[in-house]
Amino acid sequence: MAAEELGDKALALTAISPSLAATELEEARKVAGMIGIPHLEVPTHELENPDYATNPGNRCYYCKSCLSRRCP
């Protein structure tokens, strides 16, 4: 686990957007708390990208591209 290997350098990160279910966010918060590491919540805006919003077969590419730009 990252917390075991990285110690106080470990960080949980969750990308927040309308495509993330509220239950998933709560679970991420809960797990980070149980592990004892900081949890950073970063808002993303992939729905503002028309290439993603049209829901094409390769929408995962557009979502991941958005995440990599916001969370280097």
N, C-alpha and C positions, 0 to 999 in steps of 0.2 A: 504494500500500500504506500501511496505517496507520503502520508503522514509519518510512517515508520522510516522511510528513506530520507525524507527532506526535513523532518522535524518542524521547527518553527518557520521554515521557508515554504511549507506546503500551503496551498490556497485552493479553495473550491471556487469555481466560477460558473455562473448560470446566466445564459443569455435570455433576457426578458423580452417577450413580444406577444402579440395576440395568438401566435401559433403554439405557445407554451400553455398547457393546461394548469390551472391554479393548483390542482392537486400535485402536479409534478414539482412546482415551485416549493410548495410546503414540504414535500418529501426531501428535496435538495437541502432546504434549510435544516430540516430535522437531522439528516445524515451528517451534514457538516458540524452541527452541534454535538452529535454523538461522538464523532471522531475527534472533535476538539480543535478544528481548524477554522480560520476566518473564511467567510463566504462572501464573495463579491457578486453583486447582481448588476449586470450590464445591460442597459436597454439597447435593443437592436431595432432596425426599421426595415426589415426585408420586404414588408408589404408595400413600402413606398416604391419598390423597384417593379416596374410593370412586367419585366421578364419573369419575376417570381410570382407576382400577383395573378397572372393569367393561369397559374397552376399547370405548367407544362410538365412533360415527363422528366425533364432534367432540372426540375425546380430545386432539388437538393444541391446542385452545383451553385445556383444563385444564392441560396441560403448560406452555404458554407463560405462562399466568396464574401458575403456580407459579414459573417462572423470573423473571418480572418482579417478584415480591414478594421473592425472595431475592437478586436481583442488580439493585438499582435503578440 
